[in-house]
């Protein structure tokens, strides 16, 4: 048996409030399954388990605020569980060597689910017709109570919801459920103040001709359905991730007076939340993803973050951050490093500029890329090479 | 009153009589047509379908055969290949298994094996189904098995119109057509238009219109299903009843159009559940209408036992109206 504990989702987190259990005693979980939702200053975070097994006991009630490290549940690991669920095949467990189940546990054990339920995630059943209608109208099925067979959500249930709420309302309501913007503002304040207090920032700026990126994207997107089209932001993220792989001094954490490079490149993506929030969850292993894959993960990440459903690993894992103001922004931004990271790359909006190409002046699309670096970890010289590398990578989008 | 004036004259008759009228009509209209089978002549047919036909048409057209299903089905195939339009009657679907080799290995394959040089324009009629206490060797519903075989058509007339009209259309088909007559329908009485004639044999029919659930059935179960629809209506559930009519080929378009409208389906089939025609219909719904479904597709089939002899057990073994009502309500979450 192992204890599933309240995780630390950042150096500034001391406690979390348990707002939802997504499992119940007897459920089977595997590594990476979301088992609970915890409210922190960063918003509601979906907490994953790193241990596979069967949930034996829930130790913390809903709405309880507990310190980091507090056991939340007991998970019986698969090795312990096997003999008591079903007899192992004879070849694996010779009858002369029976595995003894701890006797004290028997009275507490929750009713065992049939093996077929192993690994099944509890979620609302919804009919195919209901799912399609909900998808067409952006209705969140988890907010609907079903009236169909075994409580399944039916077409009529979704129709009823569509009848009672204007189209824009459900996501709004959902965000209100999970995101406490005031708490998030306090968390941002704490992290940014700490950054400016502790991190000696240096700032570099580089103007990059992205005309080729735009042409390449236009050509590629012409062959893709609208849902799969790439945005220039995906190219920017991939370029930063690839450059960070080549310049490991910008990818990692500064802790205890020394820099620790990270093995993987998890790019934190700054995502603005309507109403004044900001989060920078990780796009895991961004340097390893194809552009298409990266784009689809990015879409998912943005959508979930705005709905207030970020996973714990996404909050604690970023090794470097990218911030982009997009089309409606300004030409340059100078980011504040999110501790304990050591770098943040900023992308300004793409603007048309007279540019000299091959000795002649012509109109080109230009973006200003900035780097805020932690001077304790790196110097401006290395920073310049790193930033220039990002610019170079963007000249050949087809190789990203 | 005006409507009554234009409504065609109807005659009250039984399903049995409607089949007999179809036989008489065919024999009269086409001198290549003859009826052949066990006891069809002097005995008048074991379900009395051909009663009186021997006297009317003589032994050339109404031929008694020995108890040899394989033999006379083979004779029918030969006659059809040689230019006749035989109607072979097999007493029950259980006995038809003795002729299965002729039906599957010969009738269904000759066109293919001969490189399209020969066809088998043969019609085979047989009785199917339980409910008459004829026990486990005379009561099964194996039409679903035949619907598995490419090269033949399989029909299940459930109404007087179809009993009267399907035979002639089947005789016009260049390939073998099997017609399954449910034993419980022979005594059913109804009104048939005096000028009733041939009907199509490739379309399902909506026997009752509804918006809440599609009840898909055929043959003997049709009337139990219509009864179930009436019972459901009393509880505010509007069931649509689809009569498949043709079991091979299946009229997918009609099935899917209905399910797309109602979003729910229960298939009622007197065959055994495993590997049944109901399974095929259900799977086609899942393949073609998955995103329209609002509930799992339900089935009411026979219990997986040899059909019992005692009446109460026989009734319990096959689909009945209360089971259909229960399955429909379960699909609506109102169990």
Interface residues (C-beta under 8 A of the other chain):
Chain A: X127 X128 X129 X130 X131 X132 X146 X147 X148 X149 X150 X151 X152 X154 X155 X156
Chain B: X263 X290 X291 X292 X293 X294 X295 X296 X330 X331 X332 X333 X335
